[in-house]
Amino acid sequence: MTNRTRWATDTGPEHSQWYVNRFRQLAAEGADLAGEARLLDTLVPPASRILDAGCGTGRVGAELAARGHTVVGVDADPVLIDAARADHPAPRWLVADLAELDLAAAGEGEPFDAAVLAGNVMAFVAAGTERQVLSRVAAHLRPDGVVAVGFGTDRGYPLTDFDADAVGAGLRLDHRFATWDLRPWRDDADFAVTILRRPT
């Protein structure tokens, strides 16, 4: 990987394991960790192919797989991918840089019906690669495929930049909400969930 993500440069060496432990604890406590997956499930037909881009510990992809979808999860952090493989063996989990994503080289040449970038993924990719990340994700979608992206509006990546990067990546904005459970968008919202589409 040639791009050092902000996940790697802006956090300490123990952060990845802390993150794994945190989500395992939340799952053990019965926390609702499936909101992103529920939304994406409504956007695609049954048994869709879904790319979990920046999958982390696999919580979103695992829920989508439990709902009958074929899921491939990708993350640049091998610690998170190891946790995903251990905790959720059904989907396929791969270590890869989203800015250089080429799943055909990994034997996943069939296009995806949708992609999801949850958990502030766009705020953690390497600085300056945001448009490239969106372009590589879009390149893996079938025509009319959807991308659901969520991140905090206070994470140093302005929505105006994101919108420009999405257009530059060949994606069209369909909807924007303030939460994954579809609260209406407000200009002062501290989180944005954006539904993009690859035009036909």
C-alpha positions in Angstrom: 0.0 0.0 0.0 1.4 3.3 -1.0 -1.0 5.6 0.9 -0.8 5.7 4.7 -4.3 6.2 5.9 -5.2 8.7 8.5 -6.4 5.7 10.5 -2.7 4.7 10.7 -1.1 8.2 11.0 -3.6 9.9 13.4 -4.0 7.1 16.0 -1.7 5.3 18.3 -0.3 1.8 17.9 -2.9 0.2 20.2 -5.9 1.9 18.6 -6.8 -0.9 16.3 -7.0 -3.5 19.1 -8.9 -1.0 21.3 -11.4 -0.6 18.4 -11.7 -4.4 18.0 -12.3 -4.8 21.8 -14.8 -1.9 21.9 -17.0 -3.4 19.3 -16.8 -6.9 20.7 -17.9 -5.4 24.1 -20.8 -3.5 22.5 -21.9 -6.7 20.7 -21.7 -8.6 24.0 -23.8 -6.0 25.7 -26.5 -6.2 23.0 -25.9 -2.8 21.4 -27.7 -2.2 18.1 -24.8 -2.3 15.6 -26.8 -3.0 12.5 -28.3 0.4 11.6 -26.1 0.9 8.5 -26.9 -2.6 7.3 -30.6 -2.2 7.7 -30.6 1.0 5.5 -28.5 -0.6 2.8 -30.7 -3.7 2.8 -33.6 -1.5 1.8 -31.7 -0.1 -1.2 -30.9 -3.4 -2.9 -32.7 -6.5 -4.1 -32.5 -9.7 -2.2 -29.2 -11.7 -2.6 -27.2 -8.7 -3.8 -23.5 -8.4 -4.1 -22.3 -5.8 -1.6 -18.9 -4.2 -1.1 -18.2 -3.2 2.5 -15.5 -0.6 1.8 -13.5 0.2 5.0 -15.2 -2.7 6.7 -13.3 -2.5 10.0 -14.3 -5.4 12.3 -17.0 -6.5 9.9 -20.1 -5.7 11.8 -21.9 -4.1 8.9 -20.9 -6.7 6.3 -21.7 -9.6 8.7 -25.3 -8.3 9.2 -25.7 -7.9 5.4 -24.5 -11.4 4.9 -27.0 -12.6 7.6 -29.7 -10.9 5.5 -28.8 -13.1 2.5 -26.4 -10.8 0.6 -23.0 -11.8 -0.7 -20.5 -9.5 1.0 -16.8 -8.7 0.3 -15.2 -6.5 3.0 -12.1 -4.5 2.5 -9.9 -2.6 5.0 -6.4 -1.3 5.0 -5.8 -2.4 8.6 -4.8 -6.1 9.0 -5.7 -6.1 12.7 -9.3 -5.2 11.9 -9.5 -7.8 9.0 -8.2 -10.5 11.4 -10.9 -9.6 13.8 -13.6 -9.7 11.0 -12.4 -13.1 9.9 -12.4 -14.5 13.5 -15.8 -13.0 14.5 -17.7 -13.3 11.2 -16.4 -16.1 8.9 -19.1 -16.1 6.3 -18.2 -13.0 4.2 -14.9 -12.6 2.4 -12.5 -10.1 4.1 -9.5 -8.6 2.3 -6.7 -6.3 3.3 -6.5 -3.6 0.6 -6.0 0.2 0.2 -9.3 1.7 -1.0 -7.5 4.2 -3.1 -5.9 1.4 -5.1 -8.8 -1.0 -5.0 -8.7 -3.8 -7.7 -10.8 -6.7 -6.5 -10.6 -8.4 -9.9 -6.9 -9.1 -9.1 -8.2 -10.8 -5.9 -10.6 -13.0 -7.8 -13.7 -10.8 -7.3 -14.3 -9.6 -10.9 -18.1 -9.6 -10.8 -19.5 -6.1 -10.2 -21.3 -5.2 -7.0 -24.9 -4.0 -6.7 -24.0 -1.6 -3.8 -21.2 -0.4 -1.6 -21.2 0.9 1.9 -18.7 3.2 3.6 -19.7 3.4 7.2 -18.0 4.4 10.4 -16.3 7.6 9.2 -14.3 5.7 6.5 -14.0 8.8 4.3 -12.4 10.7 7.2 -9.8 8.0 7.7 -8.5 7.4 4.2 -5.2 9.0 3.3 -5.4 12.8 2.9 -5.9 13.8 -0.7 -7.1 10.3 -1.9 -10.8 10.9 -1.2 -11.8 11.3 -4.8 -9.6 8.4 -5.8 -11.3 6.2 -3.2 -14.7 7.1 -4.5 -13.6 6.5 -8.0 -12.2 3.0 -7.2 -15.4 2.1 -5.3 -17.6 3.3 -8.2 -15.5 1.3 -10.7 -16.5 -1.9 -8.8 -20.3 -1.1 -9.1 -22.7 -2.2 -11.8 -24.5 0.6 -13.6 -27.2 2.0 -11.4 -25.4 0.6 -8.3 -25.7 2.5 -5.1 -23.1 3.8 -2.6 -24.1 4.6 1.0 -21.5 6.8 2.8 -21.7 8.1 6.4 -19.3 10.3 8.3 -19.2 13.1 10.9 -19.4 16.6 9.5 -16.7 17.7 12.0 -14.0 15.3 10.8 -12.1 17.7 8.6 -13.6 16.6 5.3 -16.3 19.3 4.3 -19.4 18.1 2.6 -18.8 20.5 -0.2 -15.5 18.7 -0.9 -17.1 15.3 -0.6 -19.9 16.3 -3.0 -17.3 17.6 -5.5 -15.3 14.4 -5.1 -18.4 12.3 -5.7 -19.2 14.1 -8.9 -15.6 13.8 -10.0 -15.8 10.1 -9.3 -18.7 9.8 -11.7 -21.4 9.4 -9.0 -24.7 11.1 -8.6 -26.2 12.3 -5.3 -29.6 10.7 -4.7 -30.4 11.5 -1.1 -28.9 12.9 2.1 -29.9 12.3 5.7 -28.6 13.3 9.1 -28.5 9.7 10.5 -28.5 6.1 9.3 -32.2 5.8 10.5 -33.2 8.5 8.0 -33.6 11.6 10.2 -34.0 14.6 7.8 -30.9 16.4 6.7 -30.2 19.7 8.3 -27.3 22.1 7.5 -26.2 22.0 11.2 -26.3 18.2 11.4 -23.1 16.7 12.9 -23.4 13.6 10.7 -24.2 13.0 7.1 -25.5 9.9 5.4 -25.3 10.3 1.6 -26.8 7.9 -0.9 -24.9 8.1 -4.3 -25.6 6.2 -7.5 -23.5 5.2 -10.4 -25.4 6.4 -13.5 -26.4 3.9 -16.1 
